[in-house]
């Protein structure tokens, strides 16, 4: 029997499910390109399935992170995944298990907030699936009958004040703020009273109402302040109202649409809407009083008796909601005397420790994520940081832990963010939890549990690869009784085939056979194209030879001339070989102190986040410009100067937090802490951390640097303990100090300041001894704005990882790749200077050569891993042009005009004055990296450098959180704080 591929694994022999990965592959009948995104409320023609996007050598189409956030099955037996960061809707054909994208592209060019977290969750009504807006300012519409994908406009300007404030900034109007608000809604439900969709406000001020009959969007209810207010909604069994679960809000949100069908005058507050409008007839109220904030409960599920159970996240109790006995307006001609009230109470654990997080945490947070009702009528909460499953009996009002301890029994390797949300398979009588960071599927068998005995809790290993964090988000039980989970950070759909459903092995084998045939056809087409190119090249060469022969015959003494030309060519080839050999530099094999390099190739630093460049520097543009200012506004000059801020390293122990983070990472991919040769284990310190050589080597050199950086980025983004420490440090130390500096620079102390800080920060690991270094650059080249400030926080001692008391030697500098290219181009042919030689002959007025190589020789001792220029502007040479930043504006001129500006350059003091950033443990240094050039020198020591860096933008100084430079991408997320 043939072995199964690593993307599939069958647990049927042990009574478990089949687990399969379904990858989106290219299709022969597809078009080459996707159509552009349509305008809202305008239907488009039937969209064809495009070719999978990605590298030509990789037929797996899904790339990126936070791809899809939920999905729904249509009447056509196809599942449509709701795009988060993904640019297109993903379709899963449950009849053939084929996965392919449909519809137009939605990216940063046609959606707000850079096209991130566009829609979250979907709701199907008839043939249409509606995607609820998260960051997007429109509703996603998917017609499952035709595969048409479009959007529905949300008229914010009709319901919110669109007047420009007195200060003249149109971006501060209420309508503009609502349209560009992130995290607008989280989940929603269909009201049984009027058939409309009501989206649950997360950070938005009002409840969103979507009428599927007219496809018109409107708002209902009063204004609600705050962020992350409610999380998900559940329809009450007795009153048909929608109940939203308080996350940071103080009470339960209740949405009762029974008044829409009522024929008389409504008795409740119409919240300023026209009395006869449907919006005025929806009752939106809050019930209960709980502490504000804290991320108390995370979603909910309804038990068999209709009781809604909220999932405890950062609290020690389960909130129980018993819906009201009847709606506010019972029938079209009868109404209630008062607004119905649900019954609310909280359940504590039956025993101490029943509702608790795992032993790896000491803050009692992040216990469970999501819940489902089992076939036995109980509600089961899925462990995130907790070590056991939580069972809630709504009849007996008991909450208790059931099943084995997952950590003690070794059923799951990871401790945090294990599972989120789930599915109940009625036929099998089991509840399945969807893996988030977990490497297993969690199954809870609830059938045959009427005697209240503990249900059977088991885990089942996922196929490879299974180490991705935040793998899947949401799932669907299709009409074929098979479960499908939507890819979030994983690059495949997870298919769960329970043992009560026939295996899909034969179908998958047939799909594999078809894919191999398509691959062979593609290879044949590639070979045919190659043969055609060779044929054309041969014909071109034949014609060229004919022309050469004709010219030879026209010359006198053609044969003699041909022999002379051949001899001359041989001499030129020999001379060129000698020149090439003489100018070829040899890379050094050891440091100037004689220590052999361990890291001889690849990048110098393993980092957790980065800007990535699509276009060359000359093609990167401020287009569109930041909406706050014109993109050229700087922070006040006083803040552009370097500033060292000490902090309490014991209270904010970043070293210990990063050590704990790295200990949980994959040792083969990220690295390990070294010990002694005799096996003695040393206390883990960051300067003792060893990064594998392949994790710093690019894929073209058979390395794993891209995979390692993605893994490290996911690890730091999902480490809640580290992020909590970082948030406290920013809010308590960095931002107050930043505000005081702004006030000293002239900002009104009575006015609040809005900061946007990078979260999570960038973790950099630079092992040694290594040859490579980070080139000199400023962050404006990578799309960072002038209204933000860089912060660099070292985690290792400068005295251990500093270079010796000298700068670059001539031999070492000539050995770098760029310098070798310059030496080859510097060859003088027949006494005539090349274009490169002429360009390099220019010197600024102060006698020093320009910074074209990006590595000016520093002066004095190099005692830090970060070097920067002093001035808040920097000049550099590029392709024969001279560019420099002067009075916060860009100037550009051709080289022939530079003599006219010699005096101006002298007054600007050409800034190649590099110096080390002198920050040590317990200090963080701020500098203006968007204009000041900075670089990281080679680590010639035996120890590893470790540091954190992040950026803070100030909206009042021209920082626009929605802007991104054309031609660059980044994974730097921001968090807004107002002080």
Beta strands, then each sheet from edge to edge (+ up, - down):
strand 1: 8-10
strand 2: 18-22
strand 3: 68-73
strand 4: 78-83
strand 5: 89-93
strand 6: 98-102
strand 7: 119-125
strand 8: 128-133
strand 9: 138-143
strand 10: 148-153
strand 11: 185-190
strand 12: 197-201
strand 13: 207-211
strand 14: 216-220
strand 15: 230-235
strand 16: 242-246
strand 17: 252-256
strand 18: 283-287
strand 19: 297-302
strand 20: 308-312
strand 21: 318-322
strand 22: 343-347
strand 23: 368-373
strand 24: 379-383
strand 25: 389-393
strand 26: 398-402
strand 27: 419-425
strand 28: 430-435
strand 29: 440-445
strand 30: 456-461
strand 31: 472-477
strand 32: 483-487
strand 33: 493-497
strand 34: 606-607
strand 35: 611-613
strand 36: 643-646
strand 37: 672-673
strand 38: 689-690
strand 39: 754-758
strand 40: 762-766
strand 41: 774-777
strand 42: 788-794
strand 43: 867-868
strand 44: 875-878
strand 45: 881-886
strand 46: 889-894
strand 47: 915-916
strand 48: 923-927
strand 49: 934-936
strand 50: 945-954
strand 51: 968-970
strand 52: 974-978
sheet 1: 1+ 2- 33+ 32- 31+
sheet 2: 3+ 4- 5+ 6-
sheet 3: 7+ 8- 9+ 10-
sheet 4: 11+ 12- 13+ 14-
sheet 5: 15+ 16- 17+ 18-
sheet 6: 19+ 20- 21+ 22-
sheet 7: 23+ 24- 25+ 26-
sheet 8: 27+ 28- 29+ 30-
sheet 9: 34+ 40- 50+ 39- 52+
sheet 10: 34+ 40- 50+ 42- 48+ 36-
sheet 11: 35+ 51-
sheet 12: 37+ 38-
sheet 13: 41+ 49- 43+ 47-
sheet 14: 44+ 45- 46+
end
